[in-house]
Amino acid sequence: MAVTLADVAARAGVSSATVSRVLNGNYPVAGSTRERVQRAVAELDYVVNGQARALAAATSDLVGVLVNDVADPFFGLIASALQAEVGVGAAEPGGKLTVVCNTGGSPEAELTYLTLLERQRAAGVVLTGGAVDSPAHSEAVTARLARLAASGTRIVLCGRPPLTLPGDSGPLTTLAFDNHGGARRLTEHLLSLGHRRIGYVTGPAERSTTGHRLAGHRAALEGHGMGPGTEAGADADQLIVHGGYDRDAGFDATLELLRRDLGVTAIVAANDTVALGVCAALRDRGLSIPGDVSVAGFDDLPFSADASPALTTVRIPLQEAGARAGRLVMGRITPPPGGVATITTELMVRGSTAPPATGRS
């Protein structure tokens, strides 16, 4: 015979309401009482009827986390830190089941997952990484998020541009990464070393992260009189190659830059993974780093400091951002003023960048 809530209450010597409060984690309960209830739950092997609870409550015990690529360390760091705050092993009571939804970068998959999470009455949804720069897709995402919010689901954007739902006075809770400022500082670092022929291997053109980082790069060039319409920036577009966010994209794009024979002395990569492909292509053509060509990445993923040479990059505190997103989606901390907090980035100068060889600047 299945163990009931009343059985747990009798074993712990408390009311059924107190057991419910402990299990839901949504009401303060004395520590000793909570321990008695949890011990009774363990001894009786009590399992909460999730479907019944979801029907009785506005939302379920599920938090969905949408990522572009679960194998990408960028998303892995965010998701693992977030799950540590949301999951059953979190320091705070009331842990949720965290479901990581891997979209593969597909806009259609993103919409499908949001629909499925709505059907499951998700308690929270966190969307990570850049958004697709498409008015039609943005409208579709907004419609699904509006339905989720109306049903009581907490929504957090982590690393995405702010988004305002229809009828809201302000944007959804957002942790926005300073991609523009970080990219500008990175290119300014290369310019300060004396580089003027700077290649840029950027990400997919339709992604907001790509646009923001490329805009920061161009702002740095314009600040040094190398913008469009200037003699120094006459072939600026030829120095930019679009690709993916993976190592192979960096390898292929670098070969294309070298084929164009533009005399590049430095290459900025869309991210650290792409930068590894850039380095491999340069070595494949007999070029040294940074002796012949300096290389820089973005994100400061764990392997960056151990690359050879260590990779100059821009650090985004991904784990801290993921943990904060977890606390926000659980309602444990107050949303930032105005709903949006900008996560600052930090330039990490390492051995992969140096002044250009004499006569190449």
NUSEBA-261829 format. One line per field, with one value per residue (C-alpha): residue number from 1; residue in three letters; x, y, z. Coordinates in Angstrom, 1 decimal, padded with zeros to 4 digits. Example, Ala and Ser with C-alpha at 12.3 -4.5 7.8 and 13.67 -1.06 7.14 Angstrom:
<pts>
num	[1; 2]
residu	[ALA; SER]
x	[012.3; 013.7]
y	[-004.5; -001.1]
z	[007.8; 007.1]
</pts>
This chain:
<pts>
num	[1; 2; 3; 4; 5; 6; 7; 8; 9; 10; 11; 12; 13; 14; 15; 16; 17; 18; 19; 20; 21; 22; 23; 24; 25; 26; 27; 28; 29; 30; 31; 32; 33; 34; 35; 36; 37; 38; 39; 40; 41; 42; 43; 44; 45; 46; 47; 48; 49; 50; 51; 52; 53; 54; 55; 56; 57; 58; 59; 60; 61; 62; 63; 64; 65; 66; 67; 68; 69; 70; 71; 72; 73; 74; 75; 76; 77; 78; 79; 80; 81; 82; 83; 84; 85; 86; 87; 88; 89; 90; 91; 92; 93; 94; 95; 96; 97; 98; 99; 100; 101; 102; 103; 104; 105; 106; 107; 108; 109; 110; 111; 112; 113; 114; 115; 116; 117; 118; 119; 120; 121; 122; 123; 124; 125; 126; 127; 128; 129; 130; 131; 132; 133; 134; 135; 136; 137; 138; 139; 140; 141; 142; 143; 144; 145; 146; 147; 148; 149; 150; 151; 152; 153; 154; 155; 156; 157; 158; 159; 160; 161; 162; 163; 164; 165; 166; 167; 168; 169; 170; 171; 172; 173; 174; 175; 176; 177; 178; 179; 180; 181; 182; 183; 184; 185; 186; 187; 188; 189; 190; 191; 192; 193; 194; 195; 196; 197; 198; 199; 200; 201; 202; 203; 204; 205; 206; 207; 208; 209; 210; 211; 212; 213; 214; 215; 216; 217; 218; 219; 220; 221; 222; 223; 224; 225; 226; 227; 228; 229; 230; 231; 232; 233; 234; 235; 236; 237; 238; 239; 240; 241; 242; 243; 244; 245; 246; 247; 248; 249; 250; 251; 252; 253; 254; 255; 256; 257; 258; 259; 260; 261; 262; 263; 264; 265; 266; 267; 268; 269; 270; 271; 272; 273; 274; 275; 276; 277; 278; 279; 280; 281; 282; 283; 284; 285; 286; 287; 288; 289; 290; 291; 292; 293; 294; 295; 296; 297; 298; 299; 300; 301; 302; 303; 304; 305; 306; 307; 308; 309; 310; 311; 312; 313; 314; 315; 316; 317; 318; 319; 320; 321; 322; 323; 324; 325; 326; 327; 328; 329; 330; 331; 332; 333; 334; 335; 336; 337; 338; 339; 340; 341; 342; 343; 344; 345; 346; 347; 348; 349; 350; 351; 352; 353; 354; 355; 356; 357; 358; 359; 360; 361]
residu	[MET; ALA; VAL; THR; LEU; ALA; ASP; VAL; ALA; ALA; ARG; ALA; GLY; VAL; SER; SER; ALA; THR; VAL; SER; ARG; VAL; LEU; ASN; GLY; ASN; TYR; PRO; VAL; ALA; GLY; SER; THR; ARG; GLU; ARG; VAL; GLN; ARG; ALA; VAL; ALA; GLU; LEU; ASP; TYR; VAL; VAL; ASN; GLY; GLN; ALA; ARG; ALA; LEU; ALA; ALA; ALA; THR; SER; ASP; LEU; VAL; GLY; VAL; LEU; VAL; ASN; ASP; VAL; ALA; ASP; PRO; PHE; PHE; GLY; LEU; ILE; ALA; SER; ALA; LEU; GLN; ALA; GLU; VAL; GLY; VAL; GLY; ALA; ALA; GLU; PRO; GLY; GLY; LYS; LEU; THR; VAL; VAL; CYS; ASN; THR; GLY; GLY; SER; PRO; GLU; ALA; GLU; LEU; THR; TYR; LEU; THR; LEU; LEU; GLU; ARG; GLN; ARG; ALA; ALA; GLY; VAL; VAL; LEU; THR; GLY; GLY; ALA; VAL; ASP; SER; PRO; ALA; HIS; SER; GLU; ALA; VAL; THR; ALA; ARG; LEU; ALA; ARG; LEU; ALA; ALA; SER; GLY; THR; ARG; ILE; VAL; LEU; CYS; GLY; ARG; PRO; PRO; LEU; THR; LEU; PRO; GLY; ASP; SER; GLY; PRO; LEU; THR; THR; LEU; ALA; PHE; ASP; ASN; HIS; GLY; GLY; ALA; ARG; ARG; LEU; THR; GLU; HIS; LEU; LEU; SER; LEU; GLY; HIS; ARG; ARG; ILE; GLY; TYR; VAL; THR; GLY; PRO; ALA; GLU; ARG; SER; THR; THR; GLY; HIS; ARG; LEU; ALA; GLY; HIS; ARG; ALA; ALA; LEU; GLU; GLY; HIS; GLY; MET; GLY; PRO; GLY; THR; GLU; ALA; GLY; ALA; ASP; ALA; ASP; GLN; LEU; ILE; VAL; HIS; GLY; GLY; TYR; ASP; ARG; ASP; ALA; GLY; PHE; ASP; ALA; THR; LEU; GLU; LEU; LEU; ARG; ARG; ASP; LEU; GLY; VAL; THR; ALA; ILE; VAL; ALA; ALA; ASN; ASP; THR; VAL; ALA; LEU; GLY; VAL; CYS; ALA; ALA; LEU; ARG; ASP; ARG; GLY; LEU; SER; ILE; PRO; GLY; ASP; VAL; SER; VAL; ALA; GLY; PHE; ASP; ASP; LEU; PRO; PHE; SER; ALA; ASP; ALA; SER; PRO; ALA; LEU; THR; THR; VAL; ARG; ILE; PRO; LEU; GLN; GLU; ALA; GLY; ALA; ARG; ALA; GLY; ARG; LEU; VAL; MET; GLY; ARG; ILE; THR; PRO; PRO; PRO; GLY; GLY; VAL; ALA; THR; ILE; THR; THR; GLU; LEU; MET; VAL; ARG; GLY; SER; THR; ALA; PRO; PRO; ALA; THR; GLY; ARG; SER]
x	[000.0; 001.4; 002.7; 000.6; 001.3; -000.7; 001.6; 004.7; 003.0; 002.1; 005.7; 007.2; 004.6; 003.5; 000.5; 000.1; 000.3; 003.7; 004.9; 003.6; 005.5; 008.8; 008.4; 007.5; 010.1; 007.9; 007.3; 009.7; 009.8; 012.0; 015.2; 014.5; 011.0; 012.3; 014.8; 012.1; 010.0; 012.9; 013.8; 010.3; 010.2; 013.4; 012.3; 008.9; 010.4; 007.7; 007.5; 005.6; 002.9; 004.3; 001.3; -001.1; 001.0; 001.2; -002.5; -003.1; -000.5; 000.1; 003.5; 005.4; 008.8; 010.6; 013.0; 014.0; 017.3; 017.7; 021.3; 022.6; 025.1; 025.3; 028.8; 030.1; 031.9; 030.4; 026.9; 028.2; 029.6; 026.4; 024.1; 026.2; 026.4; 022.7; 021.7; 023.8; 021.5; 018.2; 018.6; 017.9; 021.4; 021.2; 021.9; 018.4; 015.4; 012.8; 015.0; 013.6; 014.2; 016.5; 016.0; 018.7; 017.2; 019.8; 018.5; 021.5; 021.2; 017.9; 015.3; 012.6; 013.9; 013.9; 010.2; 009.4; 011.1; 009.3; 006.0; 006.9; 007.9; 004.6; 002.7; 004.7; 003.8; 007.5; 008.2; 011.0; 012.7; 016.2; 017.3; 021.0; 023.3; 022.7; 019.3; 018.5; 018.3; 015.0; 011.8; 009.6; 011.5; 011.6; 007.8; 007.3; 009.6; 007.9; 004.4; 005.5; 007.3; 004.2; 002.0; 004.6; 004.7; 000.9; 000.8; 003.2; 006.5; 009.6; 011.7; 015.3; 017.5; 021.2; 023.6; 020.7; 019.5; 016.7; 013.1; 009.9; 006.6; 003.4; 001.8; 004.8; 006.3; 009.8; 011.9; 012.1; 014.8; 018.0; 021.7; 023.2; 026.9; 028.9; 030.0; 030.4; 032.6; 034.7; 035.3; 036.2; 038.8; 040.3; 040.8; 042.1; 044.7; 045.9; 045.9; 048.0; 050.6; 050.9; 048.7; 046.8; 046.0; 043.6; 041.6; 038.3; 036.8; 033.3; 030.3; 027.0; 025.7; 022.2; 023.2; 023.0; 026.3; 028.0; 026.6; 027.5; 031.1; 031.6; 030.2; 032.7; 035.6; 034.5; 034.1; 037.7; 038.9; 036.8; 038.3; 041.7; 040.7; 040.3; 036.5; 034.5; 035.2; 038.8; 041.9; 043.1; 039.7; 039.2; 039.3; 037.9; 035.1; 037.8; 039.3; 036.1; 035.1; 031.8; 031.7; 030.4; 031.3; 033.4; 037.1; 036.6; 035.1; 038.1; 040.5; 038.6; 038.1; 041.8; 042.8; 040.4; 042.0; 045.5; 044.2; 043.1; 046.7; 045.9; 049.0; 047.2; 049.4; 046.6; 043.4; 040.5; 038.3; 034.5; 035.3; 038.1; 037.1; 037.2; 040.6; 042.0; 041.1; 042.8; 046.0; 045.9; 045.5; 048.4; 050.7; 049.5; 050.9; 054.1; 053.3; 054.2; 052.0; 052.5; 055.8; 054.1; 050.4; 048.9; 045.6; 042.9; 039.7; 036.6; 034.9; 038.0; 037.0; 039.0; 041.4; 042.4; 045.1; 046.6; 046.8; 050.3; 050.8; 048.3; 045.4; 044.7; 040.9; 038.0; 036.7; 033.0; 032.2; 030.1; 029.8; 028.9; 026.3; 024.8; 024.6; 022.9; 020.4; 019.6; 018.9; 016.8; 014.7; 014.1; 013.0; 015.7; 017.1; 015.5; 015.7; 018.1; 016.8; 014.9; 015.1; 018.4; 021.9; 025.0; 027.7; 031.0; 033.9; 037.6; 040.5; 043.0; 046.3; 048.4; 051.1; 049.2; 049.4; 052.6; 053.7; 053.9; 057.2; 059.4; 058.2; 054.8; 052.9]
y	[000.0; 003.4; 005.6; 008.8; 012.3; 011.4; 008.5; 010.8; 013.3; 010.6; 009.2; 012.7; 013.7; 016.8; 017.9; 017.1; 020.8; 020.9; 018.0; 019.7; 022.9; 021.0; 019.2; 022.3; 024.5; 027.5; 028.3; 028.7; 025.6; 025.1; 023.2; 020.4; 019.9; 019.8; 017.1; 015.0; 015.2; 014.5; 011.5; 010.2; 010.6; 008.6; 005.9; 005.4; 005.8; 008.4; 009.7; 012.9; 012.5; 015.0; 015.0; 015.5; 018.3; 020.0; 019.9; 021.3; 024.0; 026.6; 025.0; 021.8; 021.0; 021.4; 024.1; 024.1; 025.5; 026.1; 025.9; 026.0; 023.2; 021.1; 019.9; 023.5; 024.4; 027.9; 026.5; 023.6; 026.0; 028.1; 025.1; 023.2; 026.3; 027.0; 023.4; 023.5; 026.3; 024.9; 021.1; 018.8; 019.0; 022.9; 024.5; 025.9; 023.6; 023.2; 021.8; 021.4; 018.9; 020.7; 019.7; 020.9; 021.4; 021.3; 023.3; 022.7; 026.3; 025.6; 028.4; 025.8; 023.6; 026.5; 027.2; 023.5; 023.3; 026.4; 024.8; 021.5; 023.4; 025.2; 021.9; 020.6; 023.7; 024.5; 026.4; 028.2; 028.7; 030.0; 030.9; 031.1; 032.4; 034.7; 035.2; 034.8; 038.2; 037.7; 039.7; 036.7; 034.4; 037.1; 037.5; 033.8; 033.5; 036.5; 034.9; 031.6; 033.4; 035.5; 032.4; 030.8; 034.0; 034.2; 030.7; 031.5; 030.4; 032.5; 033.4; 034.5; 035.4; 034.7; 036.0; 037.1; 040.6; 042.0; 041.2; 042.9; 041.0; 042.6; 044.7; 044.6; 047.9; 046.5; 043.7; 040.1; 039.4; 039.5; 038.9; 040.5; 039.9; 042.9; 041.4; 044.8; 046.3; 043.2; 042.9; 046.6; 046.3; 043.2; 044.9; 048.0; 045.8; 044.6; 048.1; 049.2; 046.5; 048.0; 045.7; 047.3; 044.3; 042.5; 039.6; 038.7; 035.2; 035.9; 033.6; 033.1; 036.4; 035.8; 035.6; 038.6; 037.6; 037.8; 041.2; 042.7; 041.4; 042.5; 045.9; 046.3; 045.3; 047.8; 050.5; 050.0; 050.3; 053.5; 055.0; 054.6; 056.1; 052.8; 052.8; 052.5; 055.3; 055.8; 054.9; 052.6; 050.8; 050.5; 046.7; 046.2; 043.8; 041.6; 041.1; 039.6; 036.0; 034.6; 031.0; 028.8; 028.7; 025.5; 024.6; 023.6; 027.0; 028.7; 026.5; 027.0; 030.8; 031.3; 029.5; 031.8; 034.9; 033.7; 033.0; 036.6; 037.6; 040.7; 040.6; 040.0; 040.3; 039.4; 037.4; 037.8; 034.7; 034.5; 032.5; 030.4; 027.2; 029.0; 030.4; 026.8; 026.3; 029.5; 028.5; 025.0; 026.5; 029.0; 026.2; 024.1; 026.8; 027.1; 030.3; 030.8; 032.3; 035.1; 035.5; 035.7; 036.2; 037.1; 035.3; 036.2; 034.5; 035.3; 033.8; 032.5; 028.9; 026.6; 025.4; 028.9; 029.3; 025.9; 026.4; 026.8; 029.7; 030.6; 032.4; 036.1; 036.4; 038.2; 036.6; 036.3; 035.0; 032.2; 030.1; 033.2; 034.2; 030.7; 030.5; 034.0; 032.9; 029.8; 031.9; 034.3; 031.6; 030.1; 033.5; 033.5; 036.9; 040.1; 040.9; 043.7; 047.2; 047.7; 043.9; 044.0; 043.5; 043.7; 041.1; 042.8; 041.3; 041.3; 041.4; 038.5; 039.2; 036.1; 034.7; 034.5; 038.2; 040.3; 043.3; 042.5; 041.5; 044.4; 045.7; 044.0; 046.6]
z	[000.0; -001.0; 001.8; 002.2; 003.5; 006.6; 007.3; 007.2; 009.5; 012.0; 012.0; 012.5; 015.0; 013.1; 011.1; 007.4; 006.6; 008.2; 006.1; 003.0; 003.9; 004.4; 001.1; -000.8; 000.8; 000.5; 004.2; 007.1; 009.4; 012.4; 011.7; 014.2; 012.8; 009.2; 010.2; 011.8; 008.6; 006.3; 008.5; 008.3; 004.6; 004.3; 006.7; 004.9; 001.4; 000.7; -002.9; -003.7; -006.4; -008.8; -011.2; -008.3; -006.9; -010.3; -010.7; -007.3; -007.7; -010.4; -011.3; -011.1; -009.6; -012.9; -014.0; -017.7; -018.9; -022.6; -024.0; -027.6; -027.2; -024.1; -025.1; -025.2; -022.0; -022.2; -021.6; -019.4; -016.9; -016.7; -016.5; -013.8; -011.6; -012.1; -011.2; -008.0; -006.9; -008.2; -007.7; -004.8; -003.4; -003.2; 000.2; 000.4; 000.7; -002.0; -004.8; -008.3; -011.1; -013.5; -017.2; -019.6; -023.1; -025.8; -028.8; -031.0; -032.0; -033.8; -033.4; -034.1; -031.3; -028.9; -029.6; -029.2; -025.8; -024.5; -025.6; -023.8; -020.6; -020.7; -020.9; -017.9; -015.9; -015.3; -012.1; -013.9; -017.3; -017.9; -021.5; -021.9; -024.6; -027.5; -029.2; -032.8; -034.5; -036.3; -035.6; -036.4; -034.0; -031.3; -031.6; -031.3; -028.3; -026.7; -027.1; -025.5; -022.6; -022.0; -021.6; -019.3; -017.2; -017.0; -015.6; -012.8; -014.3; -013.3; -016.3; -016.3; -019.4; -018.9; -021.5; -023.7; -024.6; -022.5; -023.6; -022.5; -022.6; -023.9; -021.1; -018.8; -017.6; -017.8; -019.2; -018.0; -015.3; -017.3; -016.7; -019.8; -020.7; -021.7; -025.0; -026.7; -024.0; -023.7; -027.5; -027.6; -024.9; -026.5; -029.9; -028.2; -026.5; -029.9; -031.3; -028.3; -029.2; -032.6; -034.7; -037.6; -039.8; -037.4; -038.8; -037.1; -037.1; -035.9; -035.1; -037.0; -038.4; -037.0; -033.4; -031.0; -029.3; -032.7; -033.4; -030.1; -030.1; -033.7; -032.9; -030.0; -032.3; -034.9; -032.2; -031.2; -034.8; -035.3; -032.2; -033.8; -037.1; -038.9; -039.4; -042.6; -045.0; -043.8; -045.8; -043.0; -042.9; -046.6; -046.6; -043.1; -044.4; -046.0; -042.6; -041.2; -041.8; -040.4; -039.2; -036.4; -032.7; -033.0; -033.6; -037.2; -038.0; -036.6; -038.6; -041.9; -041.4; -040.7; -043.9; -045.7; -044.1; -045.1; -048.7; -049.0; -048.3; -046.3; -044.2; -040.9; -037.8; -035.3; -035.3; -032.9; -032.6; -031.8; -028.7; -027.1; -028.9; -032.2; -031.2; -030.8; -034.5; -035.4; -033.7; -035.4; -038.8; -038.3; -037.1; -040.1; -042.3; -040.5; -038.6; -035.0; -032.2; -031.3; -033.3; -036.7; -035.7; -032.3; -031.4; -029.0; -027.9; -025.8; -022.7; -020.8; -020.7; -018.4; -021.1; -022.2; -019.5; -020.3; -024.1; -025.6; -025.6; -022.9; -024.7; -024.3; -023.9; -022.3; -019.1; -018.5; -015.0; -016.3; -013.1; -011.1; -013.7; -013.7; -009.9; -009.8; -012.5; -010.4; -007.3; -009.4; -011.0; -007.5; -006.2; -003.5; -004.4; -005.6; -009.3; -010.3; -010.4; -013.7; -014.2; -016.0; -014.6; -016.8; -016.1; -016.5; -018.5; -017.8; -020.3; -019.6; -021.3; -021.8; -024.0; -027.3; -028.0; -028.5; -030.6; -034.4; -035.8; -037.0; -040.3; -040.1; -038.2]
</pts>
